[in-house]
Amino acid sequence: MKISTKGRYGTRALLEVALSQDEGLVQLKYIAERQQISLYYLERIIAPLVREGFLVSTRGPSGGVALGRRPEDIKVREVIELLEGSIAPVECVDDPSVCPRADSCATCDLWGEVKEAMEEVLDGVTLQDLVERQKKKLRDIAAK
């Protein structure tokens, strides 16, 4: 499965909010600039994140977004599946009825294992883990 810009940008936007959470609300304009994402596209990505409670949004001149949950409670898998849908590499993994060969096909089993491996990796990483990784990268860059 290839994760689209929607999943990648959504994860980066959440990371940007998490990194800035001590400063209060984060304006979408700031996220767009920092992450080099079109503001229009970012607004479309943020909407489902707000709807599902990953973010809370406040309107107005001093408005912006903040995390709706603690970063250690947000698994990357949840974000990717919200923005991308299933992470199955082929449709028959989630819905064997689309392929008459699904029950007798060894490759379908392989694709199921690929999905399980991706779920395991993405379930094992929280937004807090990404915050810590990002801070380490910034420290490493500053030390050079």
C-alpha positions in Angstrom: 0.0 0.0 0.0 1.2 3.5 -0.8 0.2 6.1 1.7 -1.0 9.2 -0.1 -0.3 12.8 0.7 -3.6 12.8 2.7 -2.2 10.3 5.2 1.3 11.7 5.2 0.2 15.4 5.5 -2.4 14.5 8.1 0.2 12.8 10.3 2.6 15.7 9.9 -0.1 18.2 10.8 -0.9 16.3 13.9 2.8 16.1 14.8 3.1 19.9 14.3 0.2 20.5 16.6 1.6 18.1 19.2 5.0 19.8 19.0 3.3 23.2 19.6 0.7 22.1 22.2 2.3 24.0 25.1 1.8 27.2 23.1 -2.0 26.9 22.9 -4.0 26.9 19.7 -2.1 26.4 16.5 -3.3 28.2 13.4 -3.7 26.2 10.2 -1.8 28.9 8.4 1.2 28.2 10.7 0.9 24.4 10.1 0.7 24.9 6.3 3.8 27.1 6.3 5.8 24.9 8.6 4.9 21.7 6.7 4.9 23.2 3.2 1.3 22.1 2.6 -1.3 24.1 0.7 -3.7 25.7 3.2 -6.7 24.7 1.1 -5.6 21.0 1.1 -4.7 21.1 4.8 -8.2 22.4 5.7 -9.7 19.3 3.9 -7.4 17.0 5.8 -8.0 18.6 9.2 -11.8 18.3 8.9 -11.9 14.5 9.5 -9.3 14.8 12.3 -11.6 17.3 14.1 -14.7 15.2 13.4 -13.1 12.1 14.9 -11.8 14.0 18.0 -8.0 13.8 17.2 -8.2 17.6 17.1 -10.4 20.3 18.5 -11.0 23.5 16.5 -11.8 27.0 17.6 -12.9 29.6 15.1 -12.1 33.3 15.0 -9.1 35.5 14.7 -7.3 33.9 17.6 -8.6 30.5 16.7 -6.8 27.4 15.6 -6.6 23.7 16.5 -5.3 21.7 19.5 -5.0 18.1 20.2 -8.3 16.5 21.2 -6.6 13.6 22.9 -3.3 13.0 24.6 -0.5 12.3 22.1 0.3 9.0 23.8 -3.3 7.9 23.1 -3.2 8.5 19.4 -1.8 5.6 17.4 -0.6 6.3 13.9 -2.6 3.5 12.6 -5.8 5.2 13.6 -4.8 8.4 11.8 -3.8 6.5 8.6 -6.9 4.4 8.5 -9.1 7.5 9.1 -7.5 9.4 6.3 -6.7 6.6 3.9 -9.2 3.8 4.6 -8.0 0.2 4.9 -4.3 -0.4 4.7 -4.8 -3.7 3.0 -2.7 -3.8 -0.2 -5.5 -5.6 -2.1 -9.2 -5.5 -1.8 -9.7 -9.3 -1.4 -8.0 -9.1 2.1 -10.8 -7.1 3.5 -13.6 -8.5 1.3 -12.9 -12.0 -0.1 -16.3 -11.8 -1.9 -14.7 -9.6 -4.6 -12.5 -12.4 -5.8 -13.7 -15.9 -6.6 -10.2 -17.2 -5.9 -9.7 -15.7 -2.5 -10.2 -18.9 -0.5 -7.8 -20.9 -2.7 -5.2 -18.2 -3.4 -1.9 -18.2 -1.6 -1.2 -14.6 -2.7 -4.3 -13.4 -0.9 -2.8 -14.9 2.3 0.4 -13.1 1.6 -1.4 -9.8 1.2 -3.2 -10.5 4.5 0.2 -11.0 6.2 1.4 -7.7 4.7 -1.6 -5.9 6.1 -1.1 -7.5 9.5 2.6 -6.4 9.5 1.7 -2.8 8.6 -1.0 -2.8 11.3 1.5 -4.0 13.9 4.0 -1.3 13.0 1.5 1.5 12.9 -0.2 0.3 16.1 3.2 0.4 17.8 3.8 4.1 17.2 1.9 6.9 18.9 1.9 10.6 18.2 4.0 11.0 21.4 6.6 8.6 19.9 6.7 10.8 16.8 7.1 13.9 18.9 10.1 12.3 20.7 11.6 11.2 17.3 11.2 14.7 15.9 12.8 16.4 18.9 15.7 14.0 18.7 16.2 14.7 15.0 16.2 18.5 15.7 18.8 18.0 18.5 20.9 15.9 16.2 20.8 18.5 13.5 21.6 21.3 15.9 24.6 19.4 17.2 26.2 19.1 13.7 
